[in-house]
Amino acid sequence: MDVDDVVARLYDIYRIERLAISYAIAMDGRDLPAVVDLFVPDVRVPGSDGGVVAIGRTALAQRLSADMATSRLSVMSVSNHLITFDAEEGGDPDRARGVVYCRCLAEFGGSMVEQMIRYDDRYARLEDDWRFISRRHRLWWGVEMVERPLDQPPADWPARPVGVGTLPAELSTWSAFWASQREGHQPR
């Protein structure tokens, strides 16, 4: 590889890593349009058995809206990310795959749960940017936390470092998502 190729490959790695981080931030903010935009337009939406049940971003939005509604809030922290480009194995230069580790703290039905997740991803370059072709959520474990961080008085940061903070309620996307759930709106 010459220097220009190395720089281009490093930029691709940066964009794909940013894709995984953007997914976590958008999911935590319940920013459904932003999450859906991270996928290719003809994304295949898997059912619970892993088979494809629908195709396209509208179907993905419906699936993700239902998934998001099962947990009042989440905080995802992306860590290990290994990217392999199909071109390294003689394949398409606009395709790659990745393994991403993620620690997630989420509230399910009043319980705080800590999960260790592995995402098995497929990526495609579209118009000089990368998108998910698919993202498979695989669980190492989930454990209910003994302490319930949301069952505390407000922290009133910076006056007190302990207590409930103002996030995610301050995020306009999070508030709008939950308002639409109360009103029964379905994503488009």
N, C-alpha and C positions, 0 to 999 in steps of 0.2 A: 504494500500500500504506500502511495506517496503521501506527502503531508496534507494535501487537499482532501484526500480520501479519509485520512485519519480524523481531520477536523470535522468532516461531514458525518462520520460515524459517531464521534463524540457528541455532536449536536443531536443526532437521532436518539442516542441514549438519553441525553438530557430531556428531550421532548417526551419520550416514552415514560421516563421516571416522573416527569411532571404530570403526565396523564393519570398515573396511579394516585398521586397526591391530590390532584384535582378531584378525582372520584371520591376520595375520603372526605375532603372538605365539603363538597357539594352534598354528599349523603348526610353528613353531620348537620349541615344547614338546611336539610330537607329542600334543597334547590333542585326540584325534579327536572325542570328544563335544562339546567346545566349538566346534570348527570346524563340525561338522554343524549345530549349533544356530543358526549364523549364517545359514542358508539357509531359505527358505520350505519348509513341509512337503512340498509337491508339486514339489520341485525336479526339473528334467529333467536327467538325467545324460548328458552327451555321450560318444560313443565317439571313437576316434582319428580318425575321418573327419569329426567334427563333428555327425553325426546323433545323435538321441536313442536311447539303448539301454535306458534304464530310468528310472523315475520314483520319487521319494521319498528320504527321508533315509537309509533303510537301504541302498539302492543307492548313494547318495553315500558313505556310510561305507565300504562295500566298495571303491569306486573310490579314495577318498582314502587308505585304509589301504595299498593296493597302491602308490599314488604315494609316500606317506611312506616306505615300505620301500625305495625305490630310492636314498635318500640318508640316510646315517647321521645327519647333522645339517645344519641350515641356520640362517642368520642373515639375516632379511629386514628391510630398512629402507625404509619407505614414504615417498615424497616427494610430488611433484606430485599433486594430486587436484582434478579439475574435475568438478563436479556440475551436471547440468542436470535441472530438474524438468519432468516432462511437462506440468504445469499451465501452465508458461510458454508452451507452444505449444497451449493449449486442450485438453490431455488430462487424464488422471486425476490428481487431486491427491495420490494415494497411490502414485504411481510416479515413478521417477527413473532416470537413467542416469549413469554416471561413467567417467572415464578416470583410472587410477591408475598412477603410475610406482613401480617397486620395484627396489632393488638387492639381489641375493641372493648370498650366499656359501654354497656347499653342497659337501658331500663326496659324490662319486659314485665308488664302487669304488676308494677310496684316493686319488683325485685331488681337489684343491680346485678348484672352478670358481666364477668370478664371472659372474653373469648380470645383464643389464639387461632388465627385464620391463615390459611394459605390460599392465595388466588392463583389459579392456572389460567393465564391470559393468552389470547391471540390478538395481534395488532396488524393494522394495515395503514400504509401511508396514503392519505387522500389529500390532493392539492397541497402538497408540501407540509402537511401536519399528520400526526398519528392519531388513530382512533382504535377503540376496542372493536375487534370482530366478535370476541366472546370473552366472558369472564366467569370462571367457575369458582365458586366459594366453597372451600373445603375446610372443615373444622378439625383442628387438633384437639381442642377441648373447649368447654364452656363451664364455668363454675359460678355459682351464686355467691356473691360477696356477703360477708357477715355484716360489715358496716354498710349503712345506707347513706351515702353522701348527700342525697337530696332531702333527707329527714333532719336537716339542721336549720337553725335560724340563718337569716341572711348574713353574709360575710361583711358587707359594707366596706368592701375593698377600696382603698388601701388601709382604712382604719383597723380592720381585723383581717388577718390572713386565713382564718378558719371559718367555714360556713358556706352557704350556697351563694354562688356568684350570679351574675346577671345574664350569662350565656346559658342556653342558646336563645332565650326569650328576646334578647336584643337584636337578633338576626331577622331581618325583614322576611327572608325566604322561609325561615322556620315558622314564624308567626303566620304567614300567609298559607303555608301548607296545612297547618292545624286548623286555621279558619275554614279552609276549603273542605277539610274532612268533616267538620261540624255541619257545614252547609250541604254536604253530600255531593260536591262537585267531582266529576271524574276528569282525569287528565285527557288532553287532546293529543 
